[in-house]
Amino acid sequence: MKRKGFLLVFMIVLALTGILTGCSGNKSNSGNSAANNVTANTPEQNTAEQNTTGQNSAEKLSGKVTFLTNRTDMIGKEYDDYVKRFNEKYPDIQIEFEASQTDYNQQIKVRMASGELPDLMFIPDIPNSDLPKYFASLDDLGLSADITFKDFKAYDGKLYGITTGNSTSGIVYNKKAFADAGITEIPKTWDSFLEACEKLKQNGVIPLSSNFKDKWPLGSWVYDMPRVIENNRDFPNTRLNMDAPFTMDNGYGKAMSLIRALNEKGYLEKDINSTNWEQSKKDVANGKMGMYFLGNWVINQVIGVGADTENIGFFPLPFDNSGNLRAAFNPDFFYAVNKNSKNLEATKAFLKWMLEDSGYEDFAGFLSPLEGRESKLAQLAEFQATGVELQEGMPDDLQVIEISNKAQIDLPAIAQEFVLAKDPQTVLDKWNKAWAKAKQDLGY
Amino acid sequence: MFGTLSYKKQKSVIIFSFLLVPVALLLLFTYYPAAKLVWFSFTDWDGYSPEKPWVGFDNYREVFSNPDIFGVFTHNFAYFVMGIIQNIVAIYFAVLLNGKLRGRYAFRLLLFLPYIMNGVAVAFMFGYVFDTTQGSLNLLMQSLGLAKLGETSWLGTPGLVNYSLASTGLWRFMGYNMVIYIAALQAIPRDIYEAATIDGANAWQSFWRITLPNMKPVIQLNLFLTVTGALEVFDLPFVLTKGGPAGASQTYVQRVVETAFAFNHYGLASAMSIVLLFFVIIVVGLQQFVLSRGGKGK
């Protein structure tokens, strides 16, 4: 009896494994056949596209386009309006918005692994060499202007991703708090910046809201500042040839020393390990806190919690006393189109419309993804009026990413350690060691 | 159709057909992913690409050769200490609320309620309690005249942060342990106490000689839950401190998650999870061994 029972259990397990393997086998099969169908279809669609000229094909394009978006707040509001305006041009294309979970990057990766990507999405952090595996080439979009960051998400000379909007980082400040503290002129050197901080502090205002605890708000200090200080747009990638990329006298050490100095002088929150992001937006809006050093996207968020548009200003952070102003120019998320999409042309039409006509970049507070378009936002205009030089970033080198990941290097976390440490040099030494080891292990 | 089968056969057919669904679900959602995890731990998978290059024991070698990875276990010690305190407090309240106290059901409910709350919500809530400048805890201290103590950075002091976080766990899980202890207390036959009282035992003696020995298996269970809980803490530091300040409150599971999702080393992260699994088995095994030696009569 006992032996029989064991046999039965064994049989059940066997049967189940059979079902399971059957499952996964089927899945990949169906995925492949779908892919085949699409590739079989696209040439026809392409020829159709080529035969008919612009406007005619616009009316003929039809189908459903799914767009997985991280802007869940826009679903049912601005997006509805977009669809309405889009459908005036392409009445037969149906747009469906999918709300992402909080971790967009991870969600897309899971769907990549399972072969269930939406038609239009943003590119997660995968190496550029993997782009052709999942996404369609976007060289044939036919945009009216050049795009920015052309070589960022390209591989083998083909374009796979277009930025949704671009941003720069700088000091977002409360104008009234500045005026009340007696600051009449926007600081153009590091020393005058410190003076401004001192005046704010004397006036009972927290000069700069770092949101140190949350770690991600330190991104501008470690991703933008080093290459801006070095005046080398490819500086992060030059680390590939270094065994000790973090030194006191290069971009990383200098940038992190800036925020360390602010903390030592008491120009950041009273306890930087206990900060509250949501509250800080309100505090900057009502002048209890003076400044942020973040991307320009934060401007709209501060206005969103109740600040007057005229009361919020934006200027580049003067990182030294030379008087030369430079700031980093960065792409946001990149749009990409699923190469196995059933409605490839319709998806591309929607993408083109989003880039050229939607006005999304103004709503989101970005600079346009298209070259040479001026922002409608007052703060960005003010920023550019300082004569700042915008330094376009470079795509991260694959091998540099590999070394960073292998060494588990998380720059904002290093900045946290750097600021909190008694001797910041030990922090740099520690991570240099990790870097050198990872580099050696990988053989670069 | 079943009538022709013997009673024994009918019985086993029924048992197996009833078991089929739950066992299938269990295999599908627990053992299949677990088997996959073991497999991943031998690969260098990055989390999304179709290729999963086999690397043998490299990941395990990395786990054991990198002192950083095991170092974070010292942070879990605070949770363990708080877990022990939590159990002592739980026994105290269980004994108290098992007696003839007026309104004992209301008190039980009050103490149990935090357990029902969602972990992330609790973490958020305590974010406001522990805030240095505006937190309710520091404001309370200040209004009591403890100005110096009222400026403590509860989540920003490296030695203190783990205990602050663990005390949140105490608040949340104490009621749960207490309910289990109350159930155990009610299962102890009253006549033992009566006999002891007749023999002249006082309250403390009957607690020490009757209540505690009778609750031993349940205490073991709760300690098991405490130890595994302490090793697997994740949500509290993840929401409240993100492992800060400068990694002082990072826990092992948090590190696993970071390795997998931030640094794209699924293989290494899987190996770390498997190591944790064995770690839990070893610690619990040791605990069982020590505790069962204490009770000679068992």
Interface residues (C-beta under 8 A of the other chain):
Chain A: M1 K4 G5 L8 I12 V13 L16 L20 D103 Q106 K109 V110 M112 A113 P124 I126 D130 K133 K213 D214 K215 E269 K270 D271 I272 N273 S274 N276 Q279 S404 N405 K406 Q408 D410 A413 Q416 E417 L420 A421
Chain B: K8 S12 F16 L20 V23 A24 L27 L28 Y32 G47 Y48 S49 P50 G127 F130 D131 T132 T133 Q134 G135 S153 W154 L155 G156 T157 T241 K242 G243 G244 P245 A246 G247 E258 T259 F261 A262 F263 N264 H265
